[in-house]
Amino acid sequence: MLSPFSIRHNWTFCPADQTDQEPGNAPIRYSREAEALKAIGRIGMIGSVQIGRLFGFQRRHLRRMLHDKKIVQHTLVKNKNPIPVFTLGSRGAKLLNLPEPNVRTWTTERILKSLVFFQFCCALNDKQKAFQIHTAPQPFTGKVTIGQDDRSVLILREPMEGLDDALRQTAAPIIVIAESLEQVQPLSHLLTNAKLLLDEDLKGDYRFYRWYNGKWIK
């Protein structure tokens, strides 16, 4: 059975119309707004259900943030089903001193990796309340910090060319998220110290796979 985040679904990204309006001067209004904007700015894109689960925003919060241009709403179509997704808007970018993302250049792979990252954060939030979200260099989608423990998050979606060299050059502790055990198998020899989750594990109280005696076990 395909993961909801599998690249094999029929995906179409419909970005919002670009405008040249001034970003305005709207202040931070809600207790977790700055935290949410930083996370979106660092990772790229978040789904409408995810932003509610992770930051507690309701529709009225999102409407206000959209009005203030702190976030921008786009549509990601999966097998003809539209999904609202959000990126940093002009005011959000200005507040954080970040460039506004050029989402029209993003690949489906890039978009799905952002959404899988935030789905992992939702599962992590249910399990472990205190953590921070940070940027990470390619090929990682982001990094999470729990206490003193930093983990770079590697999300596997096809295509996966060039990952071997990048993984050989990193000493960072890694969490891998893959669609299936078969997908991660060709890279297993480079991930013997990593923790592994499959997309299906992100639905609830997950347990990591670890590499032991030549195979991934929970």
Secondary structure, DSSP 8 states (H G I E B T S, - for coil): ---TT-TTS-EEEE---------------STTHHHHHHHHHHH--EEHHHHHHHH---HHHHHHHHHTTSEEEEEEEETTEEEEEEEE-HHHHHHHT-----GGG--HHHHHHHHHHHHHHHHHHHH----EEE---TT--EEEEETTEEEEEEE--S--TTHHHHHHT--S-EEEEES-HHHHGGGGGG-TT-EEEEGGGGGSS---EEEETTEEE-
